[in-house]
């Protein structure tokens, strides 16, 4: 978010807070334990993928499927985060 999307620290923190309830919904201990036992994962990755794609769409105004993690055309930025 800081490097590739060139967001400020304040913007990153704001988006992080916005997305946490989507990515990590409040679950009862029973359902969380059931999910871990059945799949081996405590959380589903799909909500995280969705919010990342939404963030890329909003920030870069482009199709998230077309965006590379590192921009090969930009050689001047020193941030590789």
Residue pairs with C-beta under 8 A, 6 or more apart in sequence:
1 7
1 11
1 12
1 15
1 55
2 9
2 12
2 79
2 81
3 77
3 79
3 80
3 81
4 69
4 70
4 71
4 81
5 55
5 56
5 59
5 60
6 59
7 15
7 59
15 55
19 51
19 55
22 47
22 50
22 51
23 43
23 47
23 48
23 51
24 43
25 47
27 35
32 42
35 41
35 42
35 43
36 42
52 64
53 64
53 65
56 62
56 64
56 67
57 63
57 64
60 67
70 80
71 77
